Amino acid sequence: MSILRIEAPDDEARLADWQHVHNVIVPPAALSLDEVRERARRHRLEVAYLGDVLVGCTTVRPPTGGSATATVIARVLAEHRGQGFGEELYTRGLERARASGARVIETVVLAANEDGLRFARRHGFTETERYVLPGETAEWVDLRLD
């Protein structure tokens, strides 16, 4: 496997790359660039490249307000799946979440993303809830690492 270059999106180009991956994989929750900038202030975002080719992105929502729960989300563009990139991104996100004090790890997956659900279950996550946000039609799945 080739080595991924994983970076924090610290400029407009990388923020736009993170936005692209996010919006392609979870179109019902598409974000504007301003929303991505705001998210980057609250969460740890990263983008992954194979050489100069955009492969995926991650989000780690660290524990807040005395909670010990963090959310780890790894996203890999469809054309780059099945090559171990998701594993590398997930492992890195998990390490970052635990370093931030998390004792409980959760993730959230668009129910229509069968690859994402399989990946989460294969890594020990168990479904805790399915829901549709008010005014929307997309179903989401919350999962917790056993």
C-alpha positions as CSV (number, residue, x, y, z in Angstrom):
1,M,0.0,0.0,0.0
2,S,1.2,3.5,-0.8
3,I,1.7,6.0,2.0
4,L,-1.1,8.6,2.5
5,R,-0.3,12.2,3.2
6,I,-2.7,13.3,5.9
7,E,-3.0,17.0,6.8
8,A,-5.1,19.4,8.7
9,P,-7.1,21.6,6.3
10,D,-5.2,24.8,7.2
11,D,-5.8,26.7,4.0
12,E,-8.7,27.3,1.6
13,A,-7.7,24.6,-0.9
14,R,-7.5,21.9,1.8
15,L,-10.8,23.1,3.4
16,A,-12.4,22.8,0.0
17,D,-11.0,19.3,-0.4
18,W,-12.4,18.3,3.0
19,Q,-15.7,19.8,1.9
20,H,-15.7,17.9,-1.4
21,V,-15.2,14.5,0.2
22,H,-17.8,15.2,2.9
23,N,-20.4,16.5,0.4
24,V,-19.8,13.6,-2.0
25,I,-20.2,11.0,0.7
26,V,-23.0,12.6,2.7
27,P,-25.0,14.7,0.2
28,P,-28.0,15.1,2.5
29,A,-25.7,17.0,5.0
30,A,-23.8,19.0,2.4
31,L,-21.8,21.9,3.9
32,S,-20.9,25.3,2.6
33,L,-17.3,26.4,2.9
34,D,-18.2,28.7,5.7
35,E,-19.8,25.8,7.6
36,V,-16.6,23.8,7.1
37,R,-14.5,26.7,8.4
38,E,-16.7,26.8,11.5
39,R,-16.5,23.0,11.9
40,A,-12.7,23.2,11.7
41,R,-12.7,25.4,14.8
42,R,-14.7,22.9,16.9
43,H,-13.5,19.6,15.6
44,R,-10.3,18.1,14.3
45,L,-10.6,17.7,10.6
46,E,-8.0,16.1,8.3
47,V,-7.7,15.4,4.5
48,A,-5.9,12.5,3.0
49,Y,-4.0,12.4,-0.3
50,L,-2.2,9.7,-2.2
51,G,0.5,11.9,-3.9
52,D,-1.6,14.8,-5.1
53,V,-4.8,12.8,-5.4
54,L,-7.6,13.5,-2.9
55,V,-8.6,10.2,-1.2
56,G,-10.6,11.0,1.9
57,C,-11.1,13.0,5.0
58,T,-11.8,12.6,8.7
59,T,-13.6,14.3,11.5
60,V,-12.9,13.8,15.2
61,R,-15.4,15.4,17.5
62,P,-13.6,15.5,20.8
63,P,-15.4,15.1,24.2
64,T,-17.1,18.2,25.4
65,G,-18.8,19.4,28.5
66,G,-17.4,16.8,30.8
67,S,-18.3,14.0,28.5
68,A,-15.9,11.2,27.8
69,T,-17.5,10.5,24.4
70,A,-15.8,11.4,21.0
71,T,-17.1,10.8,17.5
72,V,-14.7,9.5,14.9
73,I,-15.7,9.6,11.2
74,A,-13.5,8.4,8.3
75,R,-14.6,9.0,4.8
76,V,-13.0,7.6,1.6
77,L,-14.1,8.4,-1.9
78,A,-15.6,5.4,-3.6
79,E,-12.9,5.0,-6.2
80,H,-10.3,4.6,-3.4
81,R,-12.1,2.2,-1.2
82,G,-10.8,-1.4,-0.5
83,Q,-7.2,-0.3,-0.5
84,G,-6.7,0.2,3.3
85,F,-7.1,3.9,3.3
86,G,-10.2,3.8,5.5
87,E,-8.3,1.7,8.0
88,E,-5.5,4.2,8.2
89,L,-7.8,7.2,8.5
90,Y,-10.0,5.4,11.1
91,T,-7.0,4.3,13.2
92,R,-5.5,7.8,13.2
93,G,-8.9,9.3,14.2
94,L,-9.3,6.8,17.0
95,E,-5.8,7.6,18.3
96,R,-6.6,11.3,18.3
97,A,-10.0,10.8,20.0
98,R,-8.4,8.7,22.8
99,A,-5.6,11.3,23.2
100,S,-8.3,13.9,23.7
101,G,-9.6,11.9,26.7
102,A,-12.3,9.9,25.1
103,R,-13.3,6.7,26.8
104,V,-16.3,6.1,24.6
105,I,-16.1,6.2,20.8
106,E,-19.1,6.7,18.5
107,T,-19.6,7.3,14.8
108,V,-22.5,8.3,12.6
109,V,-23.2,6.9,9.1
110,L,-25.7,7.8,6.5
111,A,-27.9,4.7,6.4
112,A,-27.7,4.6,2.6
113,N,-23.9,4.2,2.8
114,E,-23.7,0.5,3.0
115,D,-19.9,0.5,2.7
116,G,-19.6,2.8,5.7
117,L,-22.0,0.7,7.8
118,R,-20.1,-2.5,6.9
119,F,-16.8,-0.8,7.8
120,A,-18.1,0.4,11.2
121,R,-19.5,-3.0,12.1
122,R,-16.3,-4.8,11.0
123,H,-14.4,-2.5,13.4
124,G,-16.6,-3.4,16.4
125,F,-19.3,-0.7,16.3
126,T,-22.8,-1.6,17.2
127,E,-25.9,0.4,16.1
128,T,-27.5,2.4,18.9
129,E,-30.0,4.5,17.0
130,R,-31.6,5.2,13.6
131,Y,-33.3,8.5,12.9
132,V,-34.4,11.1,10.4
133,L,-33.8,14.7,11.3
134,P,-36.8,16.9,11.4
135,G,-37.8,18.2,8.0
136,E,-35.4,15.8,6.2
137,T,-35.7,12.4,4.6
138,A,-32.2,10.9,5.0
139,E,-31.9,8.2,7.6
140,W,-28.8,8.3,9.9
141,V,-27.3,5.5,12.0
142,D,-25.5,6.2,15.3
143,L,-23.0,3.5,16.3
144,R,-20.9,2.9,19.4
145,L,-17.6,1.1,19.6
146,D,-18.0,-2.0,21.8
